[in-house]
């Protein structure tokens, strides 16, 4: 059989096979017919030169490879080619079947079928040199074998580049074990660089490995099993393969180039070649193709090929349906778009609708119109320019959206629109008292601010900064200020700002946001605030900015210098009690839908809640705990109501049925006749009553008519208690009427009892408080009832408010010259320095107060500790407390009980002022401290505190440590300053 393997046209390479009719070895008219059909397909230029490779099956089973070159065009070129064809055929020597030892080439993706081209890349230099050497020695053959998948891997998840990389790494025996046994004897057609083009000839089977580098193997040449060409089953299978291939040609253009030539000469195929062709052009995976290659039974091979090409048909149909669906979708969208555009054009012509740009312009002008008179001229000019530009831009352009957003911002700003302020101080006082309890100093400062605004006619010129711990009401005070002044309230957070763009709306990166915030807040600068995005000056001088902060130390100095800081220290226990009772509890009860008569929270419970659960300076945590209490009460009430309703229904349902006709007469105790016409009541008799009966009384005048199903009873209800007489008539036998009255009374009692249970209050007391909010979080800050030797209570300030702080000192070693101080408790640098200063001052004080013991500090190693070691501590105000603790150890004398102190000490023993006077005072009251020692410089701060904060405290103000010594270590008291 003669086969066309290659031509000069590029379309004839890489997997294209052209079949010829069977005939003699001499190339005559059959060859020319094939060449003519090939010319008709590829349509080369008339003067182009063409080359073609052919293989013929000789009678002995060998393959003969020939090369024919054609020049010129027309019949002359064909005749010349025919006349020279005999001289152009050169037999290769040796024959392909003589090659029993070949180089092994791994194929990563698909096996090579006989009669097909395949280009591969050879990265191994030794193997490439061996192939080139074989081609030079007129032995251009090698074995092409499909590579097995790596054990434990899914071939569908490995990319082509990874597969090639794995092949290049395989050598010798490892590569030999990865090759399939059955492959193809391939002719080396050409070598260009590392690309080798192979032509498949016949099937091979590996028998053994000869050499490892490059891999050389011994092979056996395989032949197809004998088969009957006239077998009807084989014929039918082959015809079905041919028919399916023709369907592939109709439904898919993917393989059209492969099949187009063979449809004209399909009868020239023998059955084995037909099976190979179908498998080779299919899109099956490599293992399915390898199975076809290994199959030597022609019929089974045809069956396998038929299965593969049938799958191709199904894939082609799916592809066609997907393409059709997408095409219908696209065409439908295009049609809808065209119809919408036509509809817009029609409406525009009829004046029913304007285009998008005109509508947008009208919207922006309508929005600007109320503020046009107050809008600055330069802003109006910018808006008009942008509106003009909007009309000239295409709606689909990106610049159109930018301009639209810019106009949206410009027209949304209320240019020149200000609210009417209310400077009524009495109204403001009422609003502040409604919203907040206590904070008298803060309210007074706000009222001063409003009074100044009334006299000036405008509330500007200052930046108010409310500082204090979380939950003390800073934001709500700002809201109350807005309500008192009749202004709109807007809140935005500037915490954590790291970029100027977050304030000025620009796209620049980094910068100092504090500087931009200063420009925004400062009344001297914000009259012409220029935003990076709007790019027009905006007057913000009439905006009242109220800032809130937890710690003012974090605010930059230039900004803090322009602020008027109003400190909100926090609330004492008494103030928290009033806030919880008058504000938090009322609001929470209404939010939970609970009536006041359904619950009672005692003062003892609130006090325990404040002291054991909510010690922070603010009331936010207190509000959360009150909400938690009322949520549990709501659940308890709902569960109780549901269970009570079910119990009532069960008890009423359990009452027995007693069928009878009952007549009830009410007679006064004075035995006077009851009027007949006061009340009529209809009572339904039981279903067992079958006949109409009349009920007549002996001592009254009225009567009632009864039917077989019901009895009508008239009864009068007197104002006074009455004696009830009942007569009962039944069709069968008399029934005791007292049972019915008993049932009615029982039902009434059940319902009344349940009503009583429904309104029963839920009591929350200190005894059951833990059932609602869990175990106490805090315990008493006071560790000692009577402080032992070396222990002194100090007062500290934190961001959460004030707290007590114990300073403990003990002697750990005493020897000549061993004087030293060791401090623990996670103290900061400032506090460590205070301890060293206290150690030095204590030595001087001891020398003066106890000369006989003046060597104590020189010969004693002391350990100073501040409890709660997990909490970082720092600050200078513990100096006097540390001195007192060290002197207590040195003198072996405890300090006066119920005493707390605070103050910074110098090396000369002078007491310097401290901060957080109110917070520390509140902390002292919470720990039941009776006597407090403050620096003299803080006397004015203490005097400004509210009376309820100072009530019951014995406060001493000192400016020298000797005064503290007298107060701490003597039973008498110094003169109170």
Secondary structure by P-SEA (a helix, b strand, c coil): ccccccccccccccbbbbbbccccccccaaaaaaaaaaaaaacccccbbbbbbbbbbccccbbbbbbbbbccccaaaaaaaaaaccccbbbbccccccccbbbbbbbccccccccbbbbbbbccaaaaaaaaaaaaacccbbbbbbbccccccccccccaaaaaaaaaacccaaaaaaccccccccccccccccbbbbbbcbbbbbccccccccbbbbbbbbbccccccccaaaaaaaaaaaaaaaaaaaccccccccccccccccccccaaaaaaaaaaaccccaaaaaaaaacccaaaaaaaaaaaaaaaaaaaaaaaaaaaaaaaaaaaaaaaaaaaaaaaaaaaaacccccaaaaaaaaaaaaaccccccccaaaaaaaaaaaaaaaacccccaaaaaaaaaaaaaaaccccccccccccaaaaaaaaaaccccaaaaaaaaaaaaaaaaaacccccbbbbbbbcccccaaaaaaaaaaaacbbbbbbbcccccccccccccccccccaaaaaaaaccccccccccccccccccccccbbbbbbbcccccccaaaaaaccccccccccaaaaaaaaaccaaaaaaaaaccccccccccaaaaaaaaaccccccccaaaaaaaaaaaaaaaaaaaaaaaaaaaaaaaaaaabbbbbbbbbbbbbcccccccccccbbbbbbbcccccbbbbbbbccccbbbbbcccbbbbbbbbcccbbbbbbbbbbccccccaaaaaaaaaaaaaaaaaaaaaaaccccccccccccccccccccccccccccccccccccccccccbbbbbbbbbbcccccccccccccccccaaaaaaaaaaaaaaaaaaaaaccccccccccbbbbbbbcccccccccccaaaaaaaaaaaaaacccccccccbbbbbcccbbbbbbcaaaaaaaaaaaacccbbbbcccaaaaaaacccccccccbbbbbccaaaaaaacccccccccc
